[in-house]
Amino acid sequence: MELSEIIPHIEALIFASDKPLTNEEILELVNSALAFIEDRATQEQVDAAIDGIREKYSAEFYAFELKQIGGGWQFLTKKEYHKTVAQLNGDKFLKRLSVAALETLAIIAYKQPITKSEIESIRGVNCDYAVQKLLEKDLVIISGRNEDAVGKPLIYATSKSFMDYFGINSADDLPKISEVLMEELVQSTNVKEAEENTEFETTIDTETVTETIVEEETDATEAESADDVDNILAVTESREIVEKVNGDTDTEEEHGN
């Protein structure tokens, strides 16, 4: 079977599905739909077709893309258009979690499987309400009991809906805690450096202004000094002329006498 025959069917399946479809599910559905006994699609062909579809819709002029979430494939609008799409359903589109629920969810995601008492020991407060809300939203599930602990408490883990909600395939796709901490450190450092640079620039500007004022005052003083010198020279020349005239007059008077 040619890829050109398979691709449109795969696009239609993924587009019409209300849940992410895995490569294996797509292969089975395509072969069931086309019913070509002798010329059935192979897993390699499906994989190649999906790669082609993903590359096709990664182009800028498409508002949606093919994303792998929750272990399967789904068409999703690109993040640049999330605010636009949110206008369709208003607040219903924006599912908000409280700070307490987010903290609890983060602990479960990174420490799963985990019991409620372990969550509370990390948060330092009771988390009954937060866990209940996360269960209601199907972001976490009860995955069993801790058989080794006293009372065999329930243990919690993230659900498939959690992966769909956050657009990841597994808990392994979560950002590493060290990376998050390093990013926060870099941001703090950048803020501190920006403040220091601002202070440095202010100091430089102050020094520049001071130097400019001093230079201007010096220039003015030099200009005044130059004027004074010119005046002194003018006065001196006048005196010399007067003295010369007087001297000449005295000489004439002496000759006259």
TITIKOL-687249 format. One record per residue (C-alpha): residue in one letter; x, y, z. Coordinates in steps of 0.5 Angstrom, whole numbers, plus 500, padded with zeros to 3 digits. Example, Ala and Ser with C-alpha at 12.3 -4.5 7.8 and 13.67 -1.06 7.14 Angstrom:
2
  residuo    u    v    w
        a  525  491  516
        s  527  498  514
This chain:
257
  residuo    u    v    w
        m  500  500  500
        e  503  507  498
        l  504  512  503
        s  500  517  499
        e  494  513  500
        i  495  512  508
        i  496  519  510
        p  489  522  508
        h  486  516  512
        i  491  517  518
        e  489  525  518
        a  482  523  518
        l  482  518  524
        i  486  523  528
        f  482  529  527
        a  476  525  528
        s  478  522  535
        d  476  525  541
        k  482  522  545
        p  490  521  542
        l  491  515  538
        t  497  511  538
        n  501  508  532
        e  498  501  534
        e  491  504  534
        i  492  508  527
        l  495  502  524
        e  489  497  526
        l  484  502  524
        v  487  504  517
        n  487  496  516
        s  480  495  518
        a  477  501  514
        l  481  499  507
        a  480  492  508
        f  486  490  503
        i  488  483  505
        e  493  482  501
        d  496  490  501
        r  496  491  508
        a  499  497  511
        t  505  496  516
        q  507  499  522
        e  513  502  519
        q  509  506  513
        v  504  508  519
        d  510  511  523
        a  513  514  516
        a  506  517  515
        i  506  520  522
        d  512  523  521
        g  510  526  514
        i  504  529  517
        r  507  532  523
        e  512  536  519
        k  507  538  514
        y  503  542  519
        s  509  544  523
        a  509  550  517
        e  508  557  520
        f  501  558  516
        y  498  552  519
        a  494  554  526
        f  494  547  529
        e  500  542  529
        l  500  534  530
        k  502  533  537
        q  504  527  541
        i  501  527  548
        g  499  522  553
        g  502  516  549
        g  498  518  542
        w  497  523  537
        q  492  529  537
        f  491  535  533
        l  492  541  537
        t  492  549  536
        k  499  552  536
        k  500  556  543
        e  500  562  539
        y  493  562  538
        h  491  559  545
        k  488  566  547
        t  484  566  541
        v  481  560  541
        a  479  561  549
        q  474  566  546
        l  470  561  544
        n  468  558  551
        g  470  564  555
        d  472  561  563
        k  470  554  561
        f  476  554  557
        l  481  556  562
        k  481  551  567
        r  484  554  573
        l  487  550  579
        s  488  553  586
        v  495  554  589
        a  494  549  594
        a  492  544  588
        l  498  546  584
        e  503  545  589
        t  499  538  591
        l  499  536  584
        a  507  538  583
        i  508  533  589
        i  504  527  586
        a  507  528  579
        y  515  528  582
        k  514  523  587
        q  509  518  585
        p  507  513  587
        i  506  517  594
        t  501  517  600
        k  497  523  602
        s  501  523  609
        e  507  523  605
        i  504  529  601
        e  502  533  607
        s  509  532  610
        i  512  535  604
        r  507  541  604
        g  506  542  612
        v  499  542  612
        n  493  538  611
        c  491  536  603
        d  485  533  604
        y  481  538  600
        a  486  539  594
        v  487  531  593
        q  479  531  593
        k  479  536  587
        l  485  533  583
        l  481  527  583
        e  475  530  581
        k  478  533  575
        d  481  527  574
        l  488  529  574
        v  490  524  579
        i  488  517  580
        i  488  512  586
        s  493  507  584
        g  493  502  589
        r  495  501  597
        n  502  502  600
        e  502  494  603
        d  508  496  607
        a  506  502  611
        v  501  502  617
        g  494  502  615
        k  496  500  608
        p  494  508  606
        l  492  509  599
        i  497  511  594
        y  496  517  588
        a  499  518  581
        t  498  522  576
        s  492  520  571
        k  492  520  563
        s  488  526  563
        f  494  529  567
        m  499  528  561
        d  493  530  556
        y  492  537  560
        f  499  538  560
        g  501  536  553
        i  506  531  555
        n  507  523  554
        s  509  521  561
        a  512  523  568
        d  519  523  565
        d  517  529  560
        l  517  533  566
        p  522  538  567
        k  528  536  572
        i  527  540  578
        s  535  542  578
        e  533  545  571
        v  527  549  574
        l  532  551  580
        m  537  553  575
        e  533  557  571
        e  530  561  577
        l  537  562  579
        v  539  565  572
        q  533  569  572
        s  535  572  579
        t  542  573  577
        n  539  577  571
        v  535  581  575
        k  541  583  580
        e  546  584  574
        a  540  589  571
        e  540  592  577
        e  547  593  578
        n  548  595  571
        t  543  601  572
        e  546  603  578
        f  553  603  574
        e  550  607  569
        t  547  612  573
        t  554  613  577
        i  557  613  570
        d  552  619  568
        t  553  622  574
        e  560  622  573
        t  559  624  566
        v  555  630  568
        t  560  632  573
        e  565  632  569
        t  561  636  563
        i  560  641  568
        v  567  642  571
        e  569  642  564
        e  564  648  562
        e  566  652  568
        t  574  651  566
        d  572  653  559
        a  568  659  562
        t  574  661  567
        e  579  660  561
        a  575  664  557
        e  574  670  562
        s  582  669  564
        a  583  670  556
        d  578  676  556
        d  582  679  562
        v  589  678  559
        d  586  682  553
        n  584  687  557
        i  590  688  561
        l  594  688  554
        a  589  693  551
        v  590  697  558
        t  598  696  557
        e  598  698  550
        s  594  704  551
        r  599  706  557
        e  605  705  553
        i  602  710  547
        v  600  715  552
        e  607  715  555
        k  610  715  549
        v  606  721  547
        n  607  725  553
        g  614  723  552
        d  614  726  545
        t  611  732  548
        d  616  733  554
        t  621  733  549
        e  618  738  544
        e  617  743  550
        e  625  742  552
        h  627  743  545
        g  622  749  545
        n  625  752  551
